Amino acid sequence: MNEKMIIQAKSVKKTYNTGKVIVPALRGLDLNVRQGEMVAIMGASGCGKTTLLNTLSGLDEIDEGVIEIDGRDLAQMKDKERTAYRAANMGFVFQFYNLLPVLTAVENVEMPLLLDDSRKIKAKEARQMAHAALAAVGLAEQADQRPAELSGGQRQRVTIARALVNNPAIVWADEPTGDLDSVTSQEIIELMRRLNQENGQTFVIVTHSLEIGEQCDRIIWMKDGQIVAEPQHVPANGKVNGQTNGQTNGQSNGRYREPILQPNSEPELIFVAN
């Protein structure tokens, strides 16, 4: 595996302040991810998984620390520059697809290319790239169908195609199998693994599913806004917070010690006096 670190986070802190409540979401977190690695971020609800994903990708700002993506500090970029960098170098996959219902699959996939002013891709080229991305995820024949005409698994494949259409260095996936049945979830993670291996792209996946996590190169466990050492035990049902997304048989594949489930804990709330 490539030893180059494409994601580096050092002493990262992030706090949400509503005016009445302060929520420490990330507490001095350190993280390194190698180029071409496929990692899962796991832990109980409220431990900071999605906040970590959002701050690493530059969607959300941090309060302290440094985050570098391929050696570049996103916090030092102006908003327009950071947006252009994300569009050119990152792809995003979400649990609920975020597809526009009035557009066909190919139109949804080509949209990021047409909206990227920095690259000025012509409509014909964008359409060709979108068709190629759909073919890569096995949906060449569904290019002209709208989301309502597709199954949940097919809609998620369209989302993956949209994330990959600009050939990004990093793909961020937030609960990509969370709304799918176990069979379809397995198909999606196998697709993501194949694309990771064929294209050498880095995948960072937030998931509650141990079965999904164990098919990645490694699992990054979180608790209370921090990364914790790999745990030792998991209940026989393999559930994290009672969820079994993508679980096929509840058995470990032997690549990891069985992890312990952290108790269902929410981030610490600090109340601010008026």
KOLMAR-748770 format. One line per 10 residues: their letters; for each residue z, y, x of C-alpha. Coordinates in nm, 3 decimals. Layout:
N
A	Z Y X  ...
% end
This chain:
274
MNEKMIIQAK	0.000 0.000 0.000  -0.073 0.355 0.110  0.235 0.501 0.281  0.143 0.861 0.198  0.392 1.023 -0.039  0.199 1.192 -0.319  0.512 1.289 -0.517  0.822 1.429 -0.345  1.122 1.572 -0.528  1.421 1.706 -0.336
SVKKTYNTGK	1.757 1.812 -0.486  1.595 1.890 -0.821  1.816 2.044 -1.088  1.718 2.134 -1.443  1.949 2.274 -1.711  1.866 2.364 -2.070  2.061 2.658 -2.212  2.034 2.728 -2.585  2.281 3.013 -2.568  2.559 2.803 -2.716
VIVPALRGLD	2.513 2.474 -2.536  2.420 2.402 -2.173  2.260 2.062 -2.110  2.240 1.953 -1.743  1.925 1.738 -1.764  1.858 1.674 -1.392  2.141 1.685 -1.138  2.025 1.712 -0.778  1.764 1.438 -0.806  1.562 1.303 -0.511
LNVRQGEMVA	1.245 1.096 -0.555  0.944 0.983 -0.350  0.635 0.805 -0.491  0.358 0.669 -0.270  -0.007 0.736 -0.333  -0.155 0.455 -0.543  0.184 0.330 -0.656  0.255 0.238 -1.018  0.617 0.308 -1.106  0.826 0.287 -1.423
IMGASGCGKT	1.107 0.530 -1.504  1.374 0.362 -1.716  1.720 0.432 -1.855  1.909 0.504 -2.175  1.797 0.775 -2.416  1.907 1.117 -2.297  1.924 1.021 -1.930  1.648 1.266 -1.830  1.335 1.049 -1.809  1.099 1.278 -1.999
TLLNTLSGLD	1.250 1.588 -1.838  1.177 1.434 -1.498  0.818 1.360 -1.601  0.768 1.715 -1.730  0.912 1.879 -1.419  0.723 1.656 -1.175  0.395 1.738 -1.350  0.467 2.111 -1.362  0.485 2.128 -1.741  0.843 2.248 -1.713
EIDEGVIEID	1.008 2.462 -1.446  1.307 2.356 -1.239  1.619 2.561 -1.164  1.679 2.438 -0.811  1.515 2.211 -0.555  1.155 2.145 -0.453  0.879 1.937 -0.608  0.564 1.875 -0.405  0.253 1.704 -0.539  0.023 1.590 -0.257
GRDLAQMKDK	0.198 1.838 -0.031  0.167 2.134 -0.269  0.464 2.310 -0.426  0.366 2.367 -0.790  0.648 2.621 -0.837  0.480 2.853 -0.586  0.158 2.863 -0.790  0.084 3.122 -1.055  0.056 2.988 -1.410  -0.325 2.995 -1.415
ERTAYRAANM	-0.349 2.825 -1.076  -0.096 2.558 -1.177  -0.282 2.488 -1.502  -0.610 2.451 -1.313  -0.444 2.219 -1.060  -0.310 1.995 -1.339  -0.649 1.984 -1.509  -0.822 1.877 -1.189  -0.562 1.638 -1.046  -0.352 1.497 -1.331
GFVFQFYNLL	-0.398 1.298 -1.650  -0.149 1.256 -1.936  -0.090 0.966 -2.177  0.146 1.014 -2.472  0.314 0.777 -2.716  0.153 0.928 -3.025  -0.196 0.974 -2.876  -0.239 1.349 -2.951  -0.600 1.295 -3.055  -0.777 1.547 -3.278
PVLTAVENVE	-0.855 1.363 -3.602  -1.178 1.553 -3.676  -1.334 1.461 -3.343  -1.489 1.132 -3.242  -1.353 0.926 -2.954  -1.609 1.062 -2.708  -1.547 1.420 -2.824  -1.172 1.378 -2.772  -1.228 1.238 -2.424  -1.469 1.509 -2.311
MPLLLDDSRK	-1.251 1.797 -2.435  -1.043 1.842 -2.114  -1.365 1.876 -1.917  -1.510 2.139 -2.151  -1.185 2.338 -2.150  -1.157 2.341 -1.770  -1.299 2.682 -1.680  -1.239 2.628 -1.310  -1.489 2.341 -1.286  -1.753 2.474 -1.525
IKAKEARQMA	-1.881 2.129 -1.621  -2.188 2.140 -1.843  -2.178 1.978 -2.185  -2.430 1.707 -2.097  -2.238 1.604 -1.785  -1.907 1.609 -1.973  -2.052 1.380 -2.240  -2.177 1.137 -1.975  -1.837 1.134 -1.803  -1.663 1.076 -2.138
HAALAAVGLA	-1.888 0.780 -2.219  -1.818 0.633 -1.874  -1.442 0.671 -1.927  -1.459 0.499 -2.266  -1.662 0.216 -2.116  -1.397 0.174 -1.845  -1.130 0.113 -2.112  -1.351 -0.118 -2.318  -1.446 0.123 -2.597  -1.812 0.194 -2.531
EQADQRPAEL	-1.906 0.079 -2.882  -1.638 0.293 -3.050  -1.748 0.623 -2.892  -1.863 0.775 -3.223  -1.564 0.664 -3.432  -1.285 0.901 -3.530  -0.917 0.817 -3.464  -0.856 0.711 -3.826  -1.123 0.444 -3.783  -0.953 0.296 -3.477
SGGQRQRVTI	-0.653 0.066 -3.438  -0.337 0.184 -3.263  -0.436 0.003 -2.946  -0.784 0.154 -2.955  -0.642 0.503 -3.005  -0.421 0.457 -2.702  -0.724 0.342 -2.503  -0.899 0.665 -2.603  -0.593 0.855 -2.478  -0.609 0.669 -2.147
ARALVNNPAI	-0.982 0.740 -2.119  -0.911 1.109 -2.178  -0.644 1.101 -1.907  -0.885 0.939 -1.660  -1.204 1.130 -1.738  -1.146 1.387 -1.463  -1.063 1.113 -1.208  -0.707 1.242 -1.149  -0.490 1.151 -0.853  -0.188 1.100 -1.080
VWADEPTGDL	-0.152 0.973 -1.437  0.172 1.057 -1.621  0.249 0.829 -1.917  0.538 0.899 -2.156  0.619 0.586 -2.362  0.252 0.476 -2.372  0.337 0.154 -2.557  0.622 0.289 -2.769  0.422 0.289 -3.094  0.245 -0.044 -3.038
DSVTSQEIIE	0.319 -0.409 -3.113  0.401 -0.645 -2.825  0.053 -0.796 -2.792  -0.121 -0.458 -2.789  0.142 -0.319 -2.552  0.066 -0.595 -2.305  -0.307 -0.519 -2.329  -0.241 -0.151 -2.257  -0.020 -0.213 -1.954  -0.272 -0.463 -1.815
LMRRLNQENG	-0.544 -0.201 -1.859  -0.337 0.061 -1.680  -0.259 -0.182 -1.399  -0.629 -0.270 -1.359  -0.728 0.097 -1.344  -0.446 0.164 -1.097  -0.569 -0.112 -0.868  -0.940 -0.037 -0.901  -0.916 0.340 -0.863  -0.610 0.372 -0.640
QTFVIVTHSL	-0.456 0.623 -0.879  -0.083 0.681 -0.900  0.076 0.596 -1.236  0.422 0.722 -1.337  0.532 0.561 -1.664  0.838 0.644 -1.874  0.931 0.339 -2.081  1.219 0.166 -2.259  1.050 -0.171 -2.215  1.178 -0.392 -1.936
EIGEQCDRII	0.871 -0.613 -1.976  0.648 -0.313 -1.908  0.865 -0.195 -1.620  0.857 -0.529 -1.443  0.478 -0.521 -1.430  0.488 -0.201 -1.224  0.538 -0.188 -0.848  0.898 -0.080 -0.896  1.143 0.050 -1.155  1.320 0.382 -1.106
WMKDGQIVAE	1.645 0.370 -1.302  1.806 0.689 -1.432  2.149 0.771 -1.569  2.288 1.114 -1.660  2.008 1.307 -1.490  2.024 1.114 -1.164  1.845 0.818 -1.008  2.078 0.522 -0.970  2.064 0.202 -0.767  1.882 -0.094 -0.918
PQHVPANGKV	2.124 -0.261 -1.163  2.209 -0.629 -1.176  2.214 -0.771 -1.530  2.032 -0.743 -1.861  2.111 -0.905 -2.197  1.892 -1.201 -2.285  1.689 -0.998 -2.536  1.570 -0.762 -2.261  1.634 -0.451 -2.469  1.698 -0.098 -2.349
NGQTNGQTNG	1.851 0.102 -2.635  1.751 -0.180 -2.869  1.380 -0.136 -2.797  1.149 -0.418 -2.690  0.815 -0.238 -2.661  0.564 -0.473 -2.502  0.808 -0.756 -2.452  0.639 -1.094 -2.475  0.898 -1.353 -2.386  1.213 -1.172 -2.267
QSNGRYREPI	1.187 -1.337 -1.926  1.189 -1.166 -1.590  0.880 -1.214 -1.374  1.101 -1.264 -1.070  0.991 -0.946 -0.890  1.317 -0.765 -0.965  1.679 -0.853 -1.008  1.773 -0.839 -1.373  1.886 -0.483 -1.442  2.203 -0.374 -1.611
LQPNSEPELI	2.166 -0.157 -1.916  2.348 0.168 -1.891  2.553 0.248 -2.203  2.378 0.461 -2.462  2.489 0.800 -2.335  2.367 1.148 -2.406  2.364 1.421 -2.140  2.685 1.611 -2.095  2.710 1.916 -2.321  2.884 2.226 -2.189
FVAN	2.970 2.472 -2.464  2.939 2.839 -2.382  3.198 3.072 -2.525  3.060 3.360 -2.730
% end
